[in-house]
Amino acid sequence: MKDQLNRDIQITEIPKRIVSLVPSQTELLYDLGLETSIVGITKFCVHPNHFLKSKTVVGGTKQIKLEKIKALQPDIILRNKEENTEEIVRACENISVVHVSDIRTIQDCIDMIYQYGEIFEKQEDASKISEAIQINLNAFNLFITGKPVMNVAYFIWKNPWMVAGKNTFINYLLELNRYKNPYKNLGRYPELNMKLDDSIDLVLLSSEPYPFKENHIEELQKYYTKAHIQLVDGEMFSWYGSRLIQAFSYFKSLRLNL
């Protein structure tokens, strides 16, 4: 079969020992009923919360400990194009089969879920998760239709100030929410030279990767004097897989509370 980078991967039997280098994909594996097959995770794989104590942590998403992964003798290593570097892929390919996901849209997410269903013979569970995502997406599309378009800045980092831009899953979800991203043509995650901007209606401060807090609202208000500034759950805007089942009700609540 091929992964989402159209790379040929050779899988001759159901993998029984999985290393996941992507937090949202780790959560998906758990929801597919594969808890006992997961042997290695990253330090950011916080869902389900008991995994950090029960599984071997092999590093972060950008820096891994290859010797730890080798010692786990995985049958497959799961990674993502954006989360992990090309160097990590090449290093992991010397250890085991590597599947790479590439997520820009919800359809990409659903395709990945079905690929996992095929790889791990969890087709029924994969179908249930995918169908639940689609049902909730359809309901949200009905809700959001006709809602006013808002100019929105979605901050992911401080020092330097950085926002989500074009060709990112975050920007895709912003557009789904009828949030117009004025920074999307500056790059994927552009740095901003902060200045007064009265054109922004809403500023969203993500809980990850930078842990924005209440004090940052006041700090940014001097630049976005006419905007409503709000802390948001970054997992809802950047995690894919089974997390999307919850995301659309969260998006709805954000709109209703503006």
Residue frames relative to the residue before (quaternion, step in Angstrom):
aa qw qx qy qz dx dy dz
M 1.0000 0.0000 0.0000 0.0000 0.00 0.00 0.00
K 0.3941 -0.6946 0.5451 0.2553 3.56 -1.33 0.13
D 0.3859 -0.6847 0.5521 0.2784 3.57 -1.14 0.56
Q 0.7250 -0.4675 0.2856 0.4175 3.61 -1.23 -0.13
L 0.6112 0.4665 -0.3702 0.5213 3.56 1.30 0.22
N 0.4871 -0.6848 0.3975 0.3685 3.53 1.38 0.25
R 0.3894 0.6929 -0.4952 0.3507 3.56 1.15 0.70
D 0.4357 -0.6743 0.5280 0.2769 3.57 -0.99 0.81
I 0.0001 -0.7781 0.6281 -0.0017 3.56 -0.90 0.92
Q 0.3080 -0.7761 0.5343 0.1316 3.52 -0.89 1.02
I 0.0729 0.7798 -0.6139 0.0990 3.56 -0.50 1.23
T 0.1537 -0.8346 0.5270 0.0449 3.56 -0.40 1.23
E 0.7907 0.0607 -0.0486 0.6072 3.59 1.22 -0.35
I 0.6686 -0.5048 0.3486 0.4203 3.57 -1.23 0.36
P 0.4072 -0.7134 0.5061 0.2630 3.63 -0.69 1.01
K 0.2112 -0.8029 0.5511 0.0836 3.55 -0.89 0.98
R 0.7462 0.2734 -0.1675 0.5834 3.58 1.26 -0.34
I 0.0470 -0.8377 0.5413 -0.0551 3.55 -0.30 1.35
V 0.1071 -0.7276 0.6719 0.0876 3.53 -1.14 0.81
S 0.1085 -0.7965 0.5942 0.0294 3.58 -0.74 1.09
L 0.1760 -0.8057 0.5618 0.0652 3.55 -0.77 1.09
V 0.6750 0.4398 -0.2767 0.5237 3.58 1.27 0.32
P 0.4700 -0.7217 0.4252 0.2785 3.63 -0.53 1.12
S 0.6996 0.4651 -0.3004 0.4517 3.62 0.78 -0.92
Q 0.6483 0.5031 -0.3202 0.4735 3.57 1.11 -0.60
T 0.5772 0.5594 -0.3681 0.4673 3.58 1.16 -0.54
E 0.6485 0.5094 -0.3101 0.4731 3.56 0.96 -0.88
L 0.6344 0.5300 -0.3226 0.4610 3.57 1.00 -0.82
L 0.6340 0.5321 -0.3324 0.4522 3.60 0.92 -0.86
Y 0.6382 0.5233 -0.3200 0.4653 3.56 0.98 -0.86
D 0.7014 0.4639 -0.2678 0.4703 3.58 0.89 -0.93
L 0.6220 0.5039 -0.3403 0.4933 3.59 1.25 -0.25
G 0.5440 -0.6480 0.3819 0.3718 3.58 1.30 0.00
L 0.5140 0.6755 -0.3843 0.3632 3.58 1.21 0.52
E 0.2159 0.8264 -0.5029 0.1322 3.59 1.19 0.39
T 0.7137 0.4677 -0.2796 0.4402 3.59 0.78 -0.95
S 0.6576 0.5095 -0.3163 0.4560 3.61 1.20 -0.38
I 0.5968 0.5658 -0.3660 0.4357 3.59 1.21 -0.36
V 0.0857 -0.8270 0.5554 0.0177 3.58 -0.63 1.12
G 0.8125 0.1419 -0.0640 0.5618 3.60 1.13 -0.56
I 0.0182 -0.7939 0.6069 -0.0338 3.56 -1.04 0.89
T 0.5084 -0.6039 0.4918 0.3673 3.59 -1.31 -0.02
K 0.6459 -0.5265 0.3881 0.3936 3.55 -1.29 0.23
F 0.6569 0.4977 -0.3046 0.4775 3.57 1.29 -0.25
C 0.5115 0.6286 -0.4234 0.4050 3.60 1.28 0.04
V 0.0436 0.8690 -0.4848 0.0884 3.54 0.41 1.32
H 0.7130 0.3501 -0.2491 0.5542 3.60 1.29 0.00
P 0.4792 -0.2960 -0.8040 0.1906 1.55 -1.39 2.09
N 0.6192 -0.6322 0.3256 0.3329 3.56 -1.03 0.79
H 0.6322 0.5443 -0.3599 0.4178 3.63 1.10 -0.34
F 0.4867 0.6924 -0.4276 0.3176 3.62 1.23 -0.25
L 0.6341 0.5533 -0.3503 0.4112 3.61 0.96 -0.76
K 0.6957 0.4223 -0.2726 0.5132 3.58 1.24 -0.37
S 0.7573 0.4159 -0.2133 0.4561 3.57 1.03 -0.73
K 0.7321 0.3710 -0.2220 0.5264 3.61 1.24 -0.36
T 0.5349 -0.6124 0.4706 0.3426 3.58 -1.23 0.40
V 0.2697 -0.7563 0.5778 0.1465 3.57 -0.77 1.05
V 0.1777 -0.8303 0.5260 0.0485 3.57 -0.62 1.18
G 0.7558 -0.3009 0.1841 0.5517 3.61 1.22 0.33
G 0.6392 -0.4872 0.4052 0.4358 3.53 -1.23 -0.62
T 0.6895 -0.4462 0.3381 0.4595 3.56 -1.20 -0.42
K 0.7352 0.3902 -0.2208 0.5084 3.60 1.18 -0.54
Q 0.7724 0.1968 -0.1105 0.5937 3.58 1.17 -0.53
I 0.0246 -0.8163 0.5758 -0.0383 3.55 -0.59 1.20
K 0.3888 -0.6848 0.5629 0.2509 3.53 -1.30 0.38
L 0.3221 -0.8063 0.4679 0.1647 3.52 -0.08 1.37
E 0.6415 0.5365 -0.3401 0.4300 3.57 0.96 -0.77
K 0.6226 0.5289 -0.3353 0.4693 3.57 1.09 -0.68
I 0.6524 0.5050 -0.3130 0.4705 3.56 1.00 -0.85
K 0.6366 0.5313 -0.3272 0.4532 3.60 0.92 -0.86
A 0.6641 0.5270 -0.3019 0.4360 3.56 0.94 -0.92
L 0.6407 0.5336 -0.3182 0.4511 3.59 1.17 -0.56
Q 0.2392 -0.8106 0.4986 0.1924 3.59 1.29 -0.34
P 0.0821 0.8404 -0.5309 0.0720 3.60 0.73 1.04
D 0.4194 -0.6632 0.5590 0.2680 3.54 -1.27 0.52
I 0.7911 0.0135 0.0109 0.6114 3.57 1.21 -0.54
I 0.1767 -0.7490 0.6313 0.0959 3.54 -1.18 0.74
L 0.1918 -0.7997 0.5647 0.0690 3.56 -0.76 1.10
R 0.0853 0.7949 -0.5950 0.0824 3.56 -0.83 1.00
N 0.3471 -0.7225 0.5655 0.1942 3.54 -1.37 0.09
K 0.6030 -0.6057 0.3857 0.3475 3.56 -1.03 0.84
E 0.7351 0.4167 -0.2435 0.4761 3.59 0.87 -0.91
E 0.6935 0.5089 -0.2883 0.4207 3.58 0.89 -0.92
N 0.8029 0.2342 -0.0883 0.5410 3.59 0.94 -0.89
T 0.5039 -0.6787 0.4548 0.2801 3.57 -1.11 0.68
E 0.6425 -0.5077 0.4045 0.4071 3.56 -1.30 0.31
E 0.6072 0.5663 -0.3500 0.4338 3.56 1.09 -0.72
I 0.6255 0.5312 -0.3306 0.4662 3.56 1.06 -0.76
V 0.6296 0.5357 -0.3357 0.4517 3.58 0.97 -0.83
R 0.6860 0.4896 -0.2937 0.4512 3.57 0.78 -1.03
A 0.6603 0.5041 -0.3142 0.4596 3.58 0.96 -0.84
C 0.6834 0.4933 -0.2877 0.4547 3.57 0.95 -0.88
E 0.6054 0.5727 -0.3569 0.4221 3.59 1.11 -0.60
N 0.6138 0.5274 -0.3479 0.4734 3.58 1.25 -0.31
I 0.6741 0.4773 -0.2789 0.4900 3.56 1.31 -0.20
S 0.8083 -0.1131 0.1645 0.5538 3.56 0.81 -1.05
V 0.6694 -0.4091 0.4009 0.4731 3.54 -1.34 -0.18
V 0.1300 -0.7915 0.5949 0.0514 3.59 -0.97 0.89
H 0.1283 -0.7619 0.6316 0.0646 3.55 -0.88 1.02
V 0.1381 -0.7998 0.5824 0.0453 3.57 -0.81 1.06
S 0.2195 -0.7561 0.6031 0.1284 3.56 -0.85 0.99
D 0.1017 -0.7642 0.6344 0.0569 3.56 -1.26 0.51
I 0.0127 -0.8577 0.5088 -0.0732 3.55 -0.08 1.34
R 0.0558 0.7824 -0.6172 0.0618 3.56 -0.71 1.13
T 0.7968 0.1815 -0.0622 0.5729 3.60 1.14 -0.67
I 0.6497 -0.4894 0.3900 0.4317 3.56 -1.28 0.14
Q 0.6065 0.5465 -0.3643 0.4482 3.59 1.04 -0.64
D 0.6024 0.5380 -0.3516 0.4734 3.59 1.08 -0.68
C 0.6328 0.5333 -0.3235 0.4587 3.58 1.01 -0.83
I 0.6822 0.4849 -0.2882 0.4653 3.56 0.85 -0.98
D 0.6178 0.5379 -0.3401 0.4618 3.59 1.03 -0.76
M 0.6526 0.5113 -0.3118 0.4643 3.58 0.98 -0.86
I 0.6374 0.5332 -0.3302 0.4476 3.58 0.93 -0.87
Y 0.6780 0.4744 -0.2936 0.4786 3.58 0.93 -0.86
Q 0.6066 0.5372 -0.3592 0.4631 3.61 1.08 -0.62
Y 0.6489 0.4975 -0.3160 0.4812 3.57 0.97 -0.83
G 0.6125 0.5530 -0.3449 0.4473 3.57 1.02 -0.77
E 0.6783 0.4807 -0.2838 0.4778 3.56 1.02 -0.83
I 0.6642 0.5234 -0.3093 0.4350 3.57 0.87 -0.96
F 0.8054 0.2986 -0.1249 0.4966 3.57 0.83 -1.02
E 0.4115 -0.7260 0.4432 0.3274 3.57 1.36 0.19
K 0.4467 0.6331 -0.4809 0.4104 3.52 0.84 1.14
Q 0.1025 0.8570 -0.4995 0.0746 3.56 1.06 0.80
E 0.6641 0.5124 -0.3212 0.4396 3.59 0.90 -0.85
D 0.6635 0.4901 -0.3019 0.4780 3.58 0.95 -0.87
A 0.6347 0.5328 -0.3259 0.4551 3.57 1.01 -0.82
S 0.6471 0.5192 -0.3130 0.4624 3.57 1.00 -0.83
K 0.6515 0.5222 -0.3197 0.4479 3.59 0.94 -0.85
I 0.6638 0.4944 -0.3023 0.4728 3.57 0.95 -0.88
S 0.6707 0.5059 -0.2966 0.4542 3.58 0.89 -0.95
E 0.6618 0.5024 -0.3063 0.4646 3.57 0.97 -0.84
A 0.6327 0.5229 -0.3328 0.4643 3.59 1.03 -0.74
I 0.6242 0.5256 -0.3337 0.4719 3.59 1.01 -0.78
Q 0.6860 0.4992 -0.2886 0.4438 3.57 0.84 -1.00
I 0.6366 0.5259 -0.3245 0.4614 3.60 0.99 -0.83
N 0.6948 0.4659 -0.2778 0.4723 3.59 0.89 -0.94
L 0.6124 0.5381 -0.3401 0.4688 3.57 1.11 -0.67
N 0.6485 0.5224 -0.3180 0.4533 3.59 0.92 -0.89
A 0.6606 0.5021 -0.3011 0.4699 3.57 0.97 -0.88
F 0.6566 0.5045 -0.3145 0.4642 3.58 0.99 -0.78
N 0.6230 0.5433 -0.3419 0.4469 3.58 0.99 -0.77
L 0.6309 0.5134 -0.3287 0.4799 3.58 1.05 -0.72
F 0.6599 0.5189 -0.3001 0.4531 3.57 0.99 -0.87
I 0.7506 0.4393 -0.2278 0.4378 3.58 0.80 -1.03
T 0.5012 0.6625 -0.4255 0.3589 3.60 1.21 -0.40
G 0.8185 0.2245 -0.1856 0.4953 3.56 -0.82 1.04
K 0.5023 0.6257 -0.4447 0.3981 3.59 1.24 -0.14
P 0.5740 -0.6194 0.4002 0.3559 3.61 -0.99 0.71
V 0.4499 -0.6494 0.5418 0.2868 3.54 -1.15 0.71
M 0.1143 -0.7988 0.5895 0.0371 3.57 -0.95 0.93
N 0.4120 -0.6653 0.5598 0.2724 3.56 -1.13 0.69
V 0.0051 -0.8426 0.5318 -0.0847 3.55 -0.48 1.23
A 0.1645 -0.7422 0.6423 0.0982 3.54 -1.09 0.85
Y 0.1294 -0.7949 0.5914 0.0410 3.58 -0.77 1.07
F 0.1660 -0.8266 0.5350 0.0548 3.57 -0.29 1.30
I 0.1477 -0.8000 0.5787 0.0581 3.55 -0.98 0.93
W 0.8161 0.1361 -0.0371 0.5604 3.62 1.18 -0.40
K 0.1895 -0.7460 0.6293 0.1073 3.51 -1.36 0.48
N 0.8312 0.1380 -0.1462 0.5183 3.59 -1.04 0.82
P 0.3352 -0.5025 -0.6505 0.4603 1.51 0.89 2.35
W 0.5925 -0.5366 0.4526 0.3951 3.54 -1.29 0.34
M 0.0297 0.8020 -0.5929 0.0658 3.57 -0.77 1.07
V 0.1574 -0.7846 0.5958 0.0684 3.55 -1.12 0.76
A 0.5532 -0.5643 0.4822 0.3782 3.55 -1.31 0.23
G 0.1160 -0.8126 0.5704 0.0294 3.55 -0.95 0.94
K 0.8331 -0.2563 0.1731 0.4585 3.53 -1.24 -0.56
N 0.8405 0.2207 -0.1722 0.4638 3.52 -1.35 0.44
T 0.5339 0.5687 -0.4442 0.4407 3.56 1.03 0.79
F 0.5941 -0.5641 0.4362 0.3721 3.55 -1.22 0.52
I 0.6008 0.5620 -0.3570 0.4425 3.57 1.08 -0.71
N 0.6753 0.4879 -0.3034 0.4624 3.58 0.84 -0.92
Y 0.5994 0.5599 -0.3501 0.4524 3.58 1.08 -0.73
L 0.6957 0.4559 -0.2743 0.4826 3.58 0.92 -0.90
L 0.5853 0.5556 -0.3744 0.4566 3.60 1.08 -0.59
E 0.6743 0.4906 -0.2930 0.4677 3.56 0.90 -0.92
L 0.6041 0.5557 -0.3454 0.4549 3.56 1.09 -0.69
N 0.6899 0.4641 -0.2478 0.4972 3.55 1.18 -0.71
R 0.4384 -0.6916 0.4406 0.3678 3.59 1.33 0.03
Y 0.4103 0.6454 -0.5059 0.3989 3.51 1.04 0.98
K 0.2380 -0.7790 0.5679 0.1184 3.58 -0.62 1.13
N 0.2328 -0.7981 0.5483 0.0903 3.55 -0.68 1.16
P 0.2542 -0.8106 0.5059 0.1496 3.63 -0.21 1.19
Y 0.6763 0.4943 -0.2908 0.4622 3.58 1.25 -0.27
K 0.4404 0.7542 -0.4280 0.2327 3.58 1.24 -0.10
N 0.6836 0.4765 -0.3017 0.4633 3.61 1.17 -0.35
L 0.5545 0.6254 -0.3809 0.3952 3.58 1.29 0.14
G 0.7153 -0.3531 0.2619 0.5432 3.59 1.26 -0.22
R 0.7008 -0.4687 0.3198 0.4324 3.56 -1.28 0.00
Y 0.7872 -0.0336 0.0469 0.6140 3.59 0.88 -0.94
P 0.0404 -0.8629 0.5036 0.0113 3.58 0.49 1.19
E 0.4063 -0.6467 0.5855 0.2718 3.52 -1.32 0.54
L 0.2670 -0.7797 0.5507 0.1320 3.56 -0.99 0.85
N 0.2868 -0.6737 0.6478 0.2104 3.52 -1.17 0.72
M 0.3166 -0.8187 0.4471 0.1720 3.52 -0.05 1.33
K 0.1534 0.7523 -0.6259 0.1367 3.52 -0.99 1.02
L 0.6837 -0.4814 0.3444 0.4269 3.55 -1.26 0.30
D 0.0608 0.7894 -0.6045 0.0881 3.57 -0.86 1.03
D 0.1376 -0.8262 0.5450 0.0381 3.56 -0.32 1.28
S 0.5468 0.6467 -0.3876 0.3641 3.60 1.27 0.00
I 0.6135 0.5703 -0.3407 0.4270 3.60 1.24 -0.37
D 0.3038 -0.7701 0.5402 0.1511 3.56 -0.84 1.03
L 0.8122 0.0799 0.0363 0.5767 3.55 1.02 -0.87
V 0.1118 -0.7636 0.6336 0.0541 3.56 -0.99 0.92
L 0.1357 -0.7863 0.6008 0.0477 3.55 -0.79 1.09
L 0.1564 -0.7821 0.6004 0.0574 3.57 -0.80 1.07
S 0.3072 -0.8053 0.4845 0.1493 3.54 -0.38 1.27
S 0.4971 -0.6554 0.4883 0.2914 3.55 -1.17 0.63
E 0.7858 0.0989 -0.0747 0.6060 3.58 1.30 -0.20
P 0.5326 -0.1140 -0.8368 -0.0559 1.60 -2.23 1.09
Y 0.6627 0.4226 -0.3195 0.5293 3.60 1.19 -0.37
P 0.3624 -0.7641 0.4900 0.2113 3.61 -0.76 0.96
F 0.1323 -0.8214 0.5518 0.0573 3.57 0.27 1.25
K 0.1417 -0.7851 0.6013 0.0446 3.55 -1.14 0.82
E 0.7632 -0.3940 0.2658 0.4377 3.55 -1.34 0.11
N 0.6469 0.5482 -0.3368 0.4093 3.62 0.96 -0.79
H 0.6187 0.5508 -0.3516 0.4362 3.59 1.17 -0.46
I 0.5293 0.6198 -0.4124 0.4070 3.59 1.20 -0.39
E 0.6824 0.4773 -0.2817 0.4766 3.58 0.86 -0.97
E 0.6307 0.5542 -0.3277 0.4332 3.55 1.03 -0.80
L 0.7338 0.4143 -0.2312 0.4863 3.58 0.99 -0.81
Q 0.5414 0.6520 -0.4027 0.3458 3.59 1.16 -0.48
K 0.6222 0.5592 -0.3499 0.4216 3.60 1.10 -0.59
Y 0.6762 0.4472 -0.2910 0.5079 3.58 1.23 -0.38
Y 0.7709 0.2429 -0.1230 0.5758 3.57 1.08 -0.78
T 0.0944 -0.8786 0.4670 0.0335 3.53 0.59 1.25
K 0.7436 0.3877 -0.2188 0.4989 3.60 1.13 -0.57
A 0.5800 0.6208 -0.3536 0.3914 3.57 1.29 -0.06
H 0.3821 -0.6241 0.6181 0.2873 3.50 -1.35 0.44
I 0.1410 -0.8004 0.5804 0.0509 3.59 -0.78 1.01
Q 0.0112 0.8302 -0.5486 0.0988 3.53 -0.72 1.12
L 0.4087 -0.6592 0.5751 0.2603 3.55 -1.15 0.72
V 0.0402 -0.8061 0.5904 0.0062 3.59 -0.97 0.84
D 0.5593 -0.5912 0.4785 0.3297 3.52 -1.32 0.48
G 0.3373 -0.7868 0.4847 0.1797 3.58 -0.33 1.24
E 0.5729 0.5932 -0.3872 0.4123 3.57 1.13 -0.52
M 0.6496 0.5294 -0.3240 0.4391 3.59 1.04 -0.72
F 0.7339 0.4157 -0.2270 0.4869 3.57 1.11 -0.64
S 0.8058 0.2901 -0.1510 0.4938 3.62 1.11 -0.33
W 0.6268 0.5037 -0.3610 0.4723 3.61 1.19 -0.24
Y 0.1600 -0.7758 0.6048 0.0815 3.54 -1.00 0.83
G 0.5611 0.5598 -0.4530 0.4082 3.57 -1.24 -0.02
S 0.8413 -0.2017 0.1355 0.4828 3.56 -1.12 -0.64
R 0.5144 0.6423 -0.4188 0.3839 3.62 1.20 -0.36
L 0.5924 0.6009 -0.3617 0.3964 3.60 1.13 -0.61
I 0.5246 0.6235 -0.4229 0.3965 3.60 1.16 -0.41
Q 0.7266 0.4202 -0.2283 0.4933 3.58 1.04 -0.80
A 0.5790 0.6737 -0.3626 0.2819 3.56 1.08 -0.77
F 0.6977 0.5157 -0.3071 0.3912 3.60 0.82 -0.92
S 0.6234 0.5014 -0.3486 0.4882 3.59 1.08 -0.58
Y 0.6097 0.5403 -0.3412 0.4690 3.57 1.14 -0.65
F 0.6491 0.5117 -0.3165 0.4654 3.59 0.94 -0.88
K 0.6332 0.5366 -0.3257 0.4529 3.56 1.01 -0.84
S 0.6681 0.5026 -0.3054 0.4558 3.58 0.91 -0.90
L 0.6014 0.5538 -0.3591 0.4502 3.60 1.08 -0.67
R 0.6707 0.4994 -0.2955 0.4620 3.58 0.89 -0.94
L 0.6877 0.5012 -0.2874 0.4397 3.55 0.89 -0.92
N 0.7260 0.4382 -0.2387 0.4732 3.58 1.15 -0.59
L 0.4693 0.6738 -0.4557 0.3438 3.60 1.23 0.06
